[in-house]
Amino acid sequence: AIITIIFNMLILDIAGNVGIAAYGVIANLSLVVMSIFNGLAQGAQPLVSQCYGRNEMAGAKKLLLLGCGTALGLAAVLYGVVFGFTDSLVALFNSENSALMAEFAHSGVRIYFAGYFFAGCNIVAAGYLGAVDRPTEASITSLCRGMAAIVVCSLVLSALFGMTGVWAAFPASEAITFALTLYLLKRGERTAKA
C-alpha cells in the first residue's frame, strides 16, 4: 500500500490522472504475474523444507536452482507475451481510447515488466531462505524488494528521468535486491561450511 501511494503521488506530480490510469494498467497486470511467482515459491517451500529437515542441503540447493531457473523461464515467457501484445493488453484497460494513456502504459509495461527477471528469483530465494530456517535473511530480502529499494529507486529515478524513472524503479529495485540476495545466499553457504 505504501509503494502504491508513493507511486501514485510521483506519477500524479509528473503526468497527472492519465499517468495514474497508465499505472493502473501495470498494477493490475502485475498482480497476476506476482501471483504466479508467489505460487512457484510456495510450491517449492515444502520440498526445500523437507530436504532441510533431512539435512540434505544439496537437494535443497538443487531445488533453489530449479526454482530460479523456472522463475527465469516464466519471466521470459511472460515478458514475451507482454512485449508482443503490449497494445492489446493496454487496450483492455483503455475504454476511453486515450492515446496519451496508451503511450504511457505502452512504455511503462515494457520497462516495468523487465523487473520480473529479478523478482521471480528474489521471491523464490526468499521462500528458500524461510524454508531452511534463515528467517532473518528471508525478511531482509522481502523488506528490501517490498519497501526499501523500491522507495529509494522510485524517488531517485523519477527525479532524474520522470515517468521513465518511475517505470524503471521496479526493475532497478529488484536488481539491487537480487544482488543482496545472492550475497546472503553465499554468506550462508560460507557459514554452513565453517
TORMAR-996721 format. One line per 5 residues: number of its first residue (from 1); their letters; for each residue x, y, z of N, C-alpha, C. Coordinates in pm, whole numbers, plus 50000, padded with zeros to 5 digits. Example, Ala and Ser with C-alpha at 12.3 -4.5 7.8 and 13.67 -1.06 7.14 Angstrom:
REM TORMAR-996721
1> AS> 51319:49431:50780:51230:49550:50780:51320:49670:50780 | 51285:49775:50708:51367:49894:50714:51290:50003:50787
***
This chain:
REM TORMAR-996721
1> AIITI> 50083:49880:50000:50000:50000:50000:50087:50126:50000 | 50196:50123:50078:50285:50239:50085:50346:50265:49948 | 50388:50160:49881:50450:50175:49749:50348:50230:49649 | 50227:50180:49655:50123:50230:49565:50098:50378:49588 | 50093:50420:49713:50073:50562:49745:50189:50645:49691
6> IFNML> 50312:50598:49713:50429:50672:49664:50428:50681:49512 | 50403:50568:49446:50397:50569:49300:50288:50664:49252 | 50170:50657:49313:50060:50745:49272:50096:50892:49290 | 50160:50926:49400:50198:51066:49424:50301:51111:49320 | 50400:51028:49294:50503:51063:49196:50443:51078:49056
11> ILDIA> 50360:50981:49018:50301:50984:48885:50205:51102:48870 | 50126:51127:48974:50032:51240:48968:50107:51371:48947 | 50220:51383:49014:50301:51505:49000:50363:51517:48860 | 50403:51405:48803:50472:51406:48673:50373:51408:48556 | 50271:51321:48562:50186:51300:48444:50037:51318:48470
16> GNVGI> 49998:51350:48591:49856:51372:48619:49774:51243:48620 | 49643:51262:48604:49549:51150:48612:49570:51047:48501 | 49616:51091:48386:49641:50998:48276:49754:50903:48313 | 49856:50955:48379:49966:50870:48426:49919:50770:48531 | 49828:50815:48618:49771:50724:48720:49696:50611:48651
21> AAYGV> 49620:50644:48548:49547:50541:48473:49644:50441:48410 | 49755:50490:48356:49856:50401:48297:49916:50310:48404 | 49941:50366:48522:49993:50283:48632:49890:50178:48673 | 49762:50212:48666:49657:50115:48697:49665:49993:48607 | 49694:50013:48480:49711:49902:48386:49825:49813:48434
26> IANLS> 49937:49875:48464:50056:49800:48506:50031:49728:48638 | 49969:49796:48732:49942:49736:48864:49851:49615:48851 | 49748:49623:48767:49658:49509:48750:49726:49391:48684 | 49804:49417:48581:49879:49308:48517:49982:49249:48614 | 50042:49336:48693:50144:49293:48787:50088:49199:48894
31> LVVMS> 49965:49221:48936:49903:49133:49037:49897:48988:48987 | 49864:48971:48861:49857:48837:48803:49995:48773:48800 | 50093:48847:48754:50229:48795:48741:50287:48762:48879 | 50265:48850:48976:50317:48824:49111:50257:48697:49170 | 50131:48671:49140:50065:48550:49190:50134:48426:49136
36> IFNGL> 50176:48431:49012:50245:48316:48951:50376:48289:49024 | 50455:48394:49048:50584:48373:49115:50567:48335:49262 | 50468:48393:49328:50441:48354:49467:50398:48208:49474 | 50317:48163:49378:50277:48023:49373:50395:47930:49353 | 50488:47971:49268:50609:47892:49245:50688:47879:49376
41> AQGAQ> 50708:47990:49444:50785:47989:49569:50715:47906:49676 | 50584:47923:49687:50509:47850:49790:50503:47701:49759 | 50503:47666:49631:50505:47525:49594:50638:47459:49624 | 50746:47535:49613:50880:47480:49637:50913:47472:49786 | 50855:47560:49866:50892:47568:50009:50880:47435:50084
46> PLVSQ> 50771:47361:50073:50764:47234:50149:50870:47134:50107 | 50904:47134:49978:51007:47041:49929:51144:47080:49983 | 51173:47210:49981:51300:47259:50035:51306:47230:50185 | 51198:47255:50254:51192:47233:50398:51213:47086:50433 | 51157:46998:50350:51176:46855:50372:51324:46818:50356
51> CYGRN> 51389:46871:50253:51533:46845:50235:51611:46899:50354 | 51577:47019:50398:51646:47079:50512:51627:46993:50638 | 51505:46945:50659:51478:46862:50777:51555:46731:50775 | 51584:46681:50657:51662:46558:50643:51812:46585:50633 | 51849:46711:50646:51988:46754:50636:52047:46723:50497
56> EMAGA> 51963:46736:50396:52005:46715:50257:52016:46852:50189 | 52118:46927:50226:52131:47063:50175:52161:47068:50026 | 52223:46961:49975:52247:46956:49830:52113:46952:49756 | 52019:46877:49809:51885:46869:49749:51812:47001:49760 | 51826:47067:49876:51761:47197:49895:51817:47300:49797
61> KKLLL> 51949:47298:49781:52013:47393:49689:51972:47363:49545 | 51960:47235:49512:51916:47198:49378:51775:47250:49351 | 51689:47241:49453:51553:47295:49439:51553:47446:49423 | 51644:47515:49492:51657:47660:49476:51695:47693:49332 | 51793:47622:49279:51837:47647:49142:51727:47613:49042
66> LGCGT> 51656:47505:49066:51545:47466:48979:51434:47572:48986 | 51405:47620:49107:51304:47724:49124:51342:47853:49053 | 51469:47893:49067:51515:48015:48999:51516:47997:48848 | 51555:47881:48802:51551:47853:48658:51409:47858:48604 | 51317:47801:48680:51176:47805:48642:51125:47948:48641
71> ALGLA> 51163:48025:48743:51122:48166:48750:51176:48244:48631 | 51299:48220:48593:51356:48289:48476:51285:48248:48347 | 51253:48120:48335:51179:48074:48219:51040:48136:48211 | 50972:48140:48326:50840:48204:48331:50850:48353:48299 | 50953:48418:48354:50972:48561:48327:50992:48585:48178
76> AVLYG> 51069:48498:48113:51093:48514:47970:50963:48498:47891 | 50885:48397:47925:50758:48374:47855:50662:48492:47880 | 50649:48531:48007:50559:48642:48040:50603:48772:47975 | 50734:48797:47976:50782:48920:47913:50759:48915:47762 | 50778:48798:47703:50750:48783:47561:50604:48814:47527
81> VVFGF> 50513:48763:47611:50370:48789:47591:50342:48938:47608 | 50394:48995:47717:50370:49137:47744:50432:49224:47635 | 50552:49191:47591:50618:49270:47487:50546:49255:47353 | 50506:49133:47322:50442:49108:47194:50300:49160:47184 | 50232:49167:47298:50091:49207:47298:50066:49330:47385
86> TDSLV> 50165:49417:47395:50154:49536:47480:50029:49617:47448 | 50011:49650:47323:49900:49736:47285:49765:49669:47311 | 49755:49540:47287:49630:49468:47313:49599:49464:47461 | 49700:49440:47544:49680:49436:47688:49639:49574:47741 | 49705:49677:47694:49673:49813:47735:49531:49849:47693
91> ALFNS> 49491:49807:47573:49358:49838:47521:49248:49778:47609 | 49276:49666:47675:49176:49606:47764:49136:49702:47877 | 49228:49790:47915:49204:49882:48026:49178:50026:47979 | 49176:50048:47849:49167:50183:47794:49033:50202:47722 | 48925:50195:47798:48791:50204:47737:48764:50341:47675
96> ENSAL> 48834:50443:47721:48815:50577:47665:48906:50604:47545 | 48986:50507:47507:49078:50519:47393:49168:50641:47403 | 49222:50663:47522:49313:50776:47543:49450:50743:47483 | 49490:50821:47384:49619:50799:47319:49734:50824:47415 | 49720:50926:47500:49826:50958:47596:49840:50848:47700
101> MAEFA> 49728:50798:47750:49734:50688:47848:49796:50565:47784 | 49757:50536:47661:49813:50420:47591:49964:50435:47572 | 50008:50557:47543:50151:50583:47526:50227:50562:47656 | 50176:50618:47766:50239:50598:47898:50242:50450:47935 | 50129:50382:47920:50120:50242:47960:50207:50153:47871
106> HSGVR> 50214:50185:47742:50295:50106:47649:50442:50102:47694 | 50499:50220:47715:50639:50223:47758:50653:50170:47900 | 50556:50200:47985:50562:50156:48124:50563:50005:48139 | 50473:49938:48066:50465:49792:48074:50597:49730:48033 | 50653:49778:47925:50776:49718:47873:50896:49739:47965
111> IYFAG> 50902:49853:48029:51013:49879:48121:50989:49806:48254 | 50873:49823:48311:50838:49768:48442:50853:49616:48446 | 50801:49549:48342:50799:49402:48345:50935:49339:48325 | 51035:49414:48284:51171:49361:48279:51219:49324:48420 | 51162:49387:48520:51198:49359:48659:51165:49219:48705
116> YFFAG> 51075:49151:48634:51036:49017:48678:51144:48912:48655 | 51242:48943:48573:51356:48851:48561:51430:48841:48694 | 51436:48951:48767:51497:48952:48901:51396:48916:49008 | 51275:48969:48997:51172:48950:49100:51140:48802:49122 | 51129:48727:49013:51098:48584:49027:51202:48512:49110
121> CNIVA> 51329:48539:49083:51437:48476:49161:51436:48526:49305 | 51408:48653:49325:51404:48707:49461:51293:48642:49543 | 51178:48622:49482:51065:48561:49553:51096:48415:49586 | 51150:48343:49490:51188:48203:49513:51295:48195:49621 | 51395:48282:49615:51504:48280:49714:51453:48314:49854
126> AGYLG> 51361:48408:49864:51304:48441:49996:51231:48320:50053 | 51158:48249:49968:51090:48127:50013:51189:48021:50056 | 51296:48007:49980:51402:47912:50014:51464:47945:50150 | 51498:48072:50169:51561:48113:50295:51470:48086:50414 | 51341:48109:50397:51247:48079:50504:51239:47930:50531
131> AVDRP> 51244:47849:50425:51232:47704:50439:51354:47639:50502 | 51471:47703:50493:51593:47646:50551:51629:47715:50683 | 51527:47769:50749:51540:47828:50882:51638:47946:50886 | 51623:48033:50786:51700:48156:50783:51603:48274:50769 | 51518:48291:50870:51411:48392:50861:51463:48536:50853
136> TEASI> 51578:48562:50913:51632:48699:50907:51666:48736:50764 | 51736:48646:50694:51773:48673:50555:51650:48680:50465 | 51551:48591:50490:51427:48595:50412:51356:48729:50432 | 51354:48776:50556:51291:48906:50585:51367:49021:50520 | 51500:49015:50524:51580:49120:50461:51551:49127:50312
141> TSLCR> 51547:49012:50246:51516:49008:50103:51378:49066:50077 | 51280:49023:50154:51143:49070:50134:51128:49219:50161 | 51189:49267:50269:51180:49410:50301:51255:49496:50200 | 51367:49447:50152:51443:49523:50052:51360:49540:49926 | 51306:49428:49875:51232:49436:49748:51095:49499:49768
146> GMAAI> 51034:49478:49883:50898:49525:49904:50886:49667:49954 | 50996:49722:50008:50985:49857:50061:51111:49941:50038 | 51222:49902:50095:51340:49988:50099:51391:50025:49960 | 51426:49926:49881:51486:49953:49749:51387:50021:49655 | 51262:49978:49657:51164:50036:49564:51134:50181:49597
151> VVCSL> 51131:50216:49726:51106:50355:49763:51222:50443:49717 | 51345:50401:49749:51462:50480:49711:51471:50492:49559 | 51457:50381:49490:51467:50383:49343:51358:50470:49281 | 51236:50461:49331:51128:50540:49271:51151:50689:49293 | 51197:50728:49412:51221:50869:49439:51337:50924:49355
156> VLSAL> 51446:50849:49351:51565:50895:49279:51543:50892:49128 | 51495:50779:49076:51482:50765:48930:51373:50856:48873 | 51264:50876:48948:51160:50967:48897:51211:51111:48893 | 51295:51148:48990:51352:51283:48990:51448:51302:48872 | 51519:51197:48837:51616:51205:48728:51553:51189:48588
161> FGMTG> 51456:51097:48576:51408:51059:48443:51256:51070:48425 | 51186:51129:48518:51041:51146:48503:50968:51013:48502 | 50873:50998:48410:50792:50876:48404:50877:50753:48372 | 50975:50768:48288:51063:50654:48259:51131:50607:48387 | 51170:50700:48473:51230:50664:48601:51133:50594:48693
166> VWAAF> 51007:50635:48691:50905:50567:48773:50895:50422:48728 | 50882:50401:48597:50870:50264:48546:50997:50184:48574 | 51114:50246:48566:51241:50175:48586:51270:50146:48732 | 51195:50207:48823:51221:50186:48967:51203:50039:49006 | 51102:49973:48949:51079:49832:48984:51194:49743:48939
171> PASEA> 51234:49746:48811:51349:49661:48772:51477:49696:48847 | 51501:49825:48872:51622:49865:48944:51620:49812:49087 | 51507:49824:49154:51499:49778:49293:51510:49626:49301 | 51453:49556:49204:51464:49410:49204:51608:49366:49173 | 51678:49440:49088:51818:49408:49059:51904:49429:49183
176> ITFAL> 51879:49537:49256:51952:49563:49382:51923:49451:49482 | 51797:49414:49494:51759:49307:49586:51822:49175:49544 | 51828:49150:49416:51889:49027:49366:52036:49019:49407 | 52108:49130:49393:52248:49132:49434:52261:49106:49584 | 52175:49169:49663:52175:49148:49808:52141:49002:49841
181> TLYLL> 52044:48947:49774:52002:48810:49800:52113:48711:49765 | 52182:48734:49653:52296:48648:49619:52402:48653:49728 | 52428:48774:49778:52525:48788:49888:52479:48709:50010 | 52353:48720:50047:52301:48649:50164:52309:48497:50145 | 52279:48451:50025:52288:48307:49998:52432:48258:50006
186> KRGER> 52526:48334:49947:52668:48295:49951:52722:48300:50093 | 52682:48403:50168:52727:48416:50306:52678:48297:50389 | 52557:48254:50363:52502:48138:50433:52577:48010:50402 | 52620:47996:50277:52699:47879:50238:52833:47878:50310 | 52898:47997:50317:53028:48004:50386:53010:47973:50535
191> TAKA> 52902:48023:50594:52877:47999:50736:52852:47850:50762 | 52778:47786:50672:52748:47644:50688:52873:47557:50676 | 52967:47599:50590:53090:47523:50572:53188:47542:50688 | 53176:47656:50756:53272:47687:50864:53248:47604:50988
***
